[in-house]
Amino acid sequence: MGGPKILVAAGLLVLVLACEESFAVGGPFKYDYSIPVPKWSIQGLDTDGTNVFALWDDSALYTLDSNDGHLISSTDLSSFGCGWLGLAYNGTNLFALHSSYGGVDSYVYEIDPQSGIILNSFSVGYGEYISATIFDGNLYLSGFSGGGFAVFDTTNGNLLSSFSSWSYHGLTAYGSTLIGAVGYSGLCVEIDPYTGERLNSFRLNTFSQGIRGLAWDGTRLFVSGIVGYNSGAPGYIDVYERLPNGTPWACAFVNWTYNGSRDVLDGSWSSGSSSVLSWLWDLNADGLYDDASGVTPDIDYGSLYTIPDIGLKVTTSDGAEDFMRIGNVYFRPPGPTIPEPGTVALIAPALLAFAGIAVRRMRK
């Protein structure tokens, strides 16, 4: 894997929807490097292993070198308007999803990746689709309204099947399964491609406005999203490497509470091949993890609601360690009691966490 290691600055909004099953949350991917992209909002993503294909939602398709990000070619799609939300590569051609709202059908355009010429197109109906991937030769689209998947034949656009699941803003084939990104949360879910069942999940600290594109090339996971809301600004794609199963993973964030009490640090998403034995915290940026301990340490910050630097060290029962640091961590001041989960129809039951962060991962 090429490219320099860089510092990724991002704000993180985490919305983890409660559900009936208990996820085996892990951290199978480690941030490796980032590559630049010309535009700030890359909503569709795929790769052939050498190049990365990036779909700007406004009006363009870019082909980039997967190691250093240099621009190889671009295709102007502005004549179709904005709304390009998903991209899939079948080994020969690209399938770009142009999603419409307000009762208008969405379309998929088959594009030659070498010339940028549109070869074919077909309607996928009104489904408010937001992501795409190729699995077993067929086109999978994830829908926004009501969630779920629709599976289409890429040769004629016929609908082959559909089934219920969550809505995924990023989607990629991952061996015999799929990986989908859940909106603004950084939560990624491994999915059974035939039933939509959620098999496993992990969280990536990347993109303040949420993950929008995923692409797996067999060794690397490419991740795109929205960088701010400035249409003239460039963006980036984060590249993660697959870690061996059971690699320890430190994951820290701020847990917002529903009862008006103080927000707390939360290390419960950390994991490893064996149980996590200890959570140690550095709260004063001295590099020593001796200021607090426990999964959710009880800390009184007084009137200081932004902590410039916090570190977490986790150690598993087999002696493995991992470290994570987050900067500019924001804690809400205690205030009026917030309605209990279940009283807010759109988000309850849910866990809502927020941190404005600069993430730096360290491994030993």
C-alpha positions as CSV (number, residue, x, y, z in Angstrom):
1,M,0.0,0.0,0.0
2,G,1.4,3.4,-1.0
3,G,0.8,6.9,0.2
4,P,1.9,8.9,3.2
5,K,0.4,8.5,6.6
6,I,-1.6,11.6,7.4
7,L,-3.6,13.1,10.2
8,V,-7.3,13.0,9.5
9,A,-9.4,15.9,10.9
10,A,-13.1,15.3,11.2
11,G,-16.1,15.9,13.4
12,L,-18.1,12.8,14.3
13,L,-21.8,12.5,14.8
14,V,-22.8,9.0,16.0
15,L,-26.4,7.7,15.9
16,V,-26.5,4.1,16.8
17,L,-30.0,2.8,16.5
18,A,-31.0,0.3,19.1
19,C,-32.1,-3.1,17.8
20,E,-33.2,-6.4,19.0
21,E,-29.9,-8.2,18.4
22,S,-26.6,-7.5,20.1
23,F,-23.8,-6.8,17.7
24,A,-20.4,-8.3,18.1
25,V,-18.8,-4.9,17.5
26,G,-15.2,-5.1,16.4
27,G,-12.5,-3.1,14.7
28,P,-11.2,-5.2,11.7
29,F,-9.9,-2.2,9.8
30,K,-7.0,0.1,10.5
31,Y,-6.6,3.6,8.8
32,D,-3.6,3.5,6.5
33,Y,-3.6,6.6,4.3
34,S,-5.7,9.1,2.3
35,I,-5.9,10.1,-1.3
36,P,-7.2,13.5,-2.6
37,V,-10.3,13.9,-4.8
38,P,-11.2,17.0,-6.7
39,K,-14.6,17.5,-5.0
40,W,-15.9,17.6,-1.5
41,S,-18.9,15.2,-1.8
42,I,-18.1,11.7,-3.1
43,Q,-21.3,9.7,-2.9
44,G,-20.4,6.7,-5.0
45,L,-17.2,4.6,-4.9
46,D,-15.7,1.5,-6.4
47,T,-12.3,0.1,-7.4
48,D,-10.7,-2.3,-9.8
49,G,-7.7,-2.8,-7.5
50,T,-5.5,-0.4,-9.4
51,N,-7.8,2.6,-9.8
52,V,-10.5,4.1,-7.7
53,F,-13.7,5.3,-9.4
54,A,-15.3,8.2,-7.5
55,L,-18.7,9.7,-8.2
56,W,-19.3,13.4,-7.3
57,D,-23.0,13.7,-6.5
58,D,-23.2,17.0,-8.4
59,S,-22.0,16.2,-11.9
60,A,-18.8,14.1,-12.4
61,L,-17.1,10.7,-12.4
62,Y,-13.4,10.6,-11.6
63,T,-10.8,7.8,-12.1
64,L,-8.0,8.1,-9.6
65,D,-4.8,6.2,-8.8
66,S,-5.6,4.1,-5.8
67,N,-2.2,4.7,-4.2
68,D,-1.5,8.4,-4.6
69,G,-4.9,9.7,-5.8
70,H,-3.6,11.4,-9.0
71,L,-6.4,12.1,-11.4
72,I,-6.4,9.8,-14.4
73,S,-9.6,10.9,-16.1
74,S,-12.9,12.6,-15.5
75,T,-16.4,12.4,-17.1
76,D,-18.8,15.3,-17.1
77,L,-22.3,14.2,-16.0
78,S,-23.7,17.7,-15.5
79,S,-26.3,17.3,-18.3
80,F,-28.2,14.9,-16.1
81,G,-28.2,17.2,-13.1
82,C,-27.2,16.4,-9.5
83,G,-28.3,13.3,-7.6
84,W,-25.5,10.8,-8.4
85,L,-25.5,8.7,-5.3
86,G,-24.1,5.2,-6.0
87,L,-21.4,3.5,-8.1
88,A,-20.7,-0.1,-8.8
89,Y,-18.0,-1.9,-11.0
90,N,-18.7,-5.4,-12.4
91,G,-15.1,-6.0,-13.7
92,T,-15.9,-4.5,-17.1
93,N,-18.1,-1.4,-16.8
94,L,-19.4,1.0,-14.2
95,F,-23.0,1.4,-13.1
96,A,-23.8,4.9,-11.8
97,L,-27.0,5.5,-9.9
98,H,-28.8,8.8,-10.6
99,S,-31.4,8.9,-7.8
100,S,-34.5,11.1,-8.0
101,Y,-37.1,12.2,-5.5
102,G,-40.6,13.4,-5.6
103,G,-42.1,10.4,-7.5
104,V,-39.7,10.5,-10.4
105,D,-38.0,7.3,-11.4
106,S,-34.3,6.7,-10.7
107,Y,-32.0,5.5,-13.4
108,V,-28.8,3.5,-13.6
109,Y,-26.3,4.4,-16.3
110,E,-23.7,1.8,-17.6
111,I,-20.5,3.6,-18.3
112,D,-17.3,2.5,-20.1
113,P,-14.6,3.3,-17.4
114,Q,-11.9,3.9,-20.1
115,S,-13.8,6.3,-22.4
116,G,-16.5,7.6,-20.0
117,I,-19.1,6.9,-22.7
118,I,-22.6,5.9,-21.5
119,L,-23.4,2.5,-23.0
120,N,-26.8,1.8,-21.6
121,S,-29.3,2.9,-19.1
122,F,-32.4,1.5,-17.3
123,S,-35.0,2.7,-14.8
124,V,-35.0,1.2,-11.3
125,G,-38.3,2.8,-10.4
126,Y,-39.0,5.2,-7.6
127,G,-37.1,3.8,-4.7
128,E,-35.0,6.8,-3.4
129,Y,-31.9,4.5,-3.7
130,I,-28.7,5.9,-2.1
131,S,-26.0,3.3,-2.7
132,A,-25.0,0.5,-5.1
133,T,-22.6,-2.5,-5.4
134,I,-22.2,-5.5,-7.6
135,F,-22.5,-8.9,-5.9
136,D,-22.6,-12.3,-7.7
137,G,-22.9,-10.4,-11.0
138,N,-26.0,-8.5,-10.0
139,L,-26.6,-4.9,-9.1
140,Y,-27.6,-4.3,-5.5
141,L,-29.2,-1.0,-4.6
142,S,-30.0,0.1,-1.0
143,G,-33.1,2.3,-0.6
144,F,-33.7,5.3,1.7
145,S,-37.5,5.2,2.1
146,G,-38.3,2.2,4.2
147,G,-34.8,0.7,3.8
148,G,-34.1,-2.6,2.2
149,F,-32.4,-3.9,-1.0
150,A,-33.4,-4.2,-4.6
151,V,-31.4,-6.6,-6.8
152,F,-31.3,-5.9,-10.6
153,D,-30.0,-7.8,-13.6
154,T,-27.3,-5.6,-15.1
155,T,-27.9,-6.6,-18.7
156,N,-31.6,-5.7,-18.9
157,G,-32.5,-3.9,-15.7
158,N,-35.0,-6.4,-14.6
159,L,-35.8,-6.5,-10.9
160,L,-34.7,-10.0,-9.6
161,S,-35.5,-9.7,-5.9
162,S,-36.0,-7.4,-3.0
163,F,-35.9,-7.8,0.8
164,S,-36.0,-5.7,3.9
165,S,-32.9,-4.4,5.7
166,W,-31.5,-1.1,7.0
167,S,-30.7,1.8,4.6
168,Y,-27.0,2.0,3.8
169,H,-25.4,5.2,2.5
170,G,-22.3,3.3,1.4
171,L,-22.2,-0.3,0.1
172,T,-19.6,-2.8,-1.1
173,A,-19.3,-6.5,-1.8
174,Y,-17.0,-8.1,0.8
175,G,-16.2,-11.7,-0.2
176,S,-19.3,-13.7,0.4
177,T,-21.1,-10.8,2.3
178,L,-21.7,-7.1,1.9
179,I,-20.6,-4.1,4.0
180,G,-22.9,-1.1,4.4
181,A,-22.4,2.2,6.1
182,V,-25.2,3.5,8.3
183,G,-25.7,7.2,7.6
184,Y,-23.9,9.7,9.9
185,S,-22.8,7.2,12.5
186,G,-19.6,5.8,11.3
187,L,-21.2,2.4,11.9
188,C,-20.5,-0.2,9.2
189,V,-22.4,-3.4,9.1
190,E,-21.6,-6.8,7.5
191,I,-24.7,-8.0,5.8
192,D,-26.0,-11.3,4.4
193,P,-26.5,-10.5,0.7
194,Y,-29.5,-12.9,0.4
195,T,-31.5,-12.0,3.5
196,G,-30.3,-8.6,4.6
197,E,-29.5,-10.0,8.0
198,R,-26.9,-8.0,10.0
199,L,-24.0,-10.3,10.8
200,N,-21.4,-8.1,12.5
201,S,-20.5,-4.4,12.8
202,F,-17.6,-2.1,13.4
203,R,-17.2,1.7,13.6
204,L,-14.9,3.9,11.5
205,N,-13.9,7.4,12.8
206,T,-14.1,9.2,9.5
207,F,-16.1,12.0,7.7
208,S,-18.1,14.4,9.9
209,Q,-21.1,14.3,7.6
210,G,-21.1,10.6,7.3
211,I,-19.7,7.8,5.1
212,R,-21.2,7.9,1.6
213,G,-19.1,5.4,-0.4
214,L,-17.4,2.1,0.3
215,A,-15.2,-0.1,-2.0
216,W,-13.3,-3.3,-1.1
217,D,-10.5,-4.5,-3.3
218,G,-9.6,-7.7,-1.4
219,T,-7.0,-6.0,0.9
220,R,-8.1,-2.4,1.3
221,L,-11.3,-0.7,2.2
222,F,-11.8,2.7,0.5
223,V,-14.1,5.1,2.3
224,S,-15.6,8.3,0.9
225,G,-17.9,10.9,2.4
226,I,-18.8,14.6,2.6
227,V,-16.1,17.1,3.6
228,G,-17.9,20.2,4.9
229,Y,-20.5,21.8,2.7
230,N,-18.4,23.8,0.3
231,S,-19.1,22.9,-3.3
232,G,-15.8,24.4,-4.4
233,A,-13.6,22.5,-1.9
234,P,-11.6,19.3,-2.6
235,G,-12.1,16.1,-0.6
236,Y,-10.4,12.9,0.2
237,I,-10.9,9.2,0.3
238,D,-9.6,7.3,3.4
239,V,-8.0,3.9,2.9
240,Y,-8.1,1.2,5.6
241,E,-6.2,-2.1,5.7
242,R,-7.8,-5.3,6.9
243,L,-6.5,-6.4,10.3
244,P,-6.2,-10.1,11.4
245,N,-9.3,-11.4,13.1
246,G,-9.2,-10.5,16.8
247,T,-6.8,-7.6,16.6
248,P,-7.4,-5.4,19.6
249,W,-9.2,-2.2,18.8
250,A,-9.5,0.9,21.0
251,C,-12.5,3.0,20.3
252,A,-13.4,6.1,22.3
253,F,-16.3,8.6,22.0
254,V,-18.6,10.7,24.1
255,N,-21.9,9.2,25.1
256,W,-24.7,11.7,25.3
257,T,-27.2,10.8,28.0
258,Y,-31.0,11.1,27.8
259,N,-31.7,12.0,31.4
260,G,-29.9,15.4,31.6
261,S,-26.9,14.1,33.6
262,R,-23.3,14.7,32.5
263,D,-22.0,13.2,29.3
264,V,-19.5,10.4,29.7
265,L,-16.5,9.0,27.9
266,D,-17.3,5.6,26.4
267,G,-14.9,2.9,25.5
268,S,-17.4,0.1,25.1
269,W,-16.9,-0.2,21.4
270,S,-13.4,-1.5,21.9
271,S,-12.8,-5.1,21.2
272,G,-10.2,-7.9,20.7
273,S,-9.8,-11.6,20.2
274,S,-10.2,-12.1,23.9
275,S,-12.1,-10.0,26.4
276,V,-10.9,-6.5,27.1
277,L,-9.3,-6.5,30.5
278,S,-8.7,-2.8,31.1
279,W,-9.5,0.7,29.8
280,L,-7.0,3.3,30.8
281,W,-7.4,7.0,30.0
282,D,-5.1,10.0,29.4
283,L,-7.0,13.1,30.1
284,N,-4.2,15.7,30.3
285,A,-2.2,14.9,27.2
286,D,0.9,13.9,29.1
287,G,1.1,10.5,27.3
288,L,0.4,8.6,30.4
289,Y,-2.8,6.6,30.7
290,D,-3.2,7.1,34.4
291,D,-5.9,9.7,34.8
292,A,-9.0,7.4,34.8
293,S,-9.9,3.8,34.2
294,G,-13.0,1.8,33.2
295,V,-15.3,1.5,30.2
296,T,-17.2,4.7,31.1
297,P,-15.1,6.6,33.7
298,D,-17.0,8.9,36.0
299,I,-15.3,12.2,35.6
300,D,-16.3,15.7,36.7
301,Y,-15.0,18.3,34.3
302,G,-16.5,21.2,36.1
303,S,-17.1,24.1,33.7
304,L,-14.7,22.8,31.1
305,Y,-16.8,21.3,28.3
306,T,-14.1,21.0,25.5
307,I,-11.2,18.8,26.3
308,P,-8.3,19.4,23.9
309,D,-6.8,15.9,23.9
310,I,-8.0,12.5,25.3
311,G,-6.3,9.1,24.9
312,L,-7.6,5.6,25.5
313,K,-5.5,2.5,26.0
314,V,-7.1,-0.9,26.0
315,T,-5.5,-4.2,27.0
316,T,-7.0,-7.6,26.4
317,S,-6.7,-10.6,28.6
318,D,-4.2,-12.1,26.3
319,G,-1.9,-9.1,26.7
320,A,-2.6,-7.3,23.4
321,E,-2.9,-3.5,23.4
322,D,-4.2,-0.7,21.3
323,F,-4.3,3.1,21.6
324,M,-6.6,5.8,20.3
325,R,-6.5,9.6,20.8
326,I,-9.3,12.1,20.1
327,G,-8.9,15.9,20.2
328,N,-11.2,18.8,20.8
329,V,-13.7,16.6,22.5
330,Y,-17.0,18.4,23.3
331,F,-19.2,17.6,26.3
332,R,-22.6,19.2,26.7
333,P,-23.1,21.1,29.9
334,P,-25.8,19.5,32.1
335,G,-29.2,20.9,31.3
336,P,-32.9,20.2,31.4
337,T,-34.0,16.6,31.2
338,I,-34.2,15.3,27.7
339,P,-37.3,13.2,26.8
340,E,-36.8,9.5,27.5
341,P,-36.3,7.2,24.5
342,G,-39.6,6.3,23.0
343,T,-41.1,9.8,23.2
344,V,-39.3,11.0,20.1
345,A,-40.7,8.9,17.3
346,L,-38.0,9.4,14.7
347,I,-35.0,8.5,16.7
348,A,-36.1,6.4,19.7
349,P,-34.9,4.1,20.9
350,A,-31.4,5.4,20.2
351,L,-27.9,6.2,21.5
352,L,-26.7,9.6,20.4
353,A,-23.1,10.5,20.7
354,F,-21.1,13.5,19.4
355,A,-17.5,14.5,19.3
356,G,-15.6,17.1,17.3
357,I,-12.4,15.2,16.8
358,A,-9.0,14.9,15.2
359,V,-8.4,11.2,15.3
360,R,-4.9,9.7,15.6
361,R,-4.5,5.9,15.9
362,M,-1.4,4.4,17.3
363,R,-0.4,0.7,17.2
364,K,2.4,-1.2,18.9
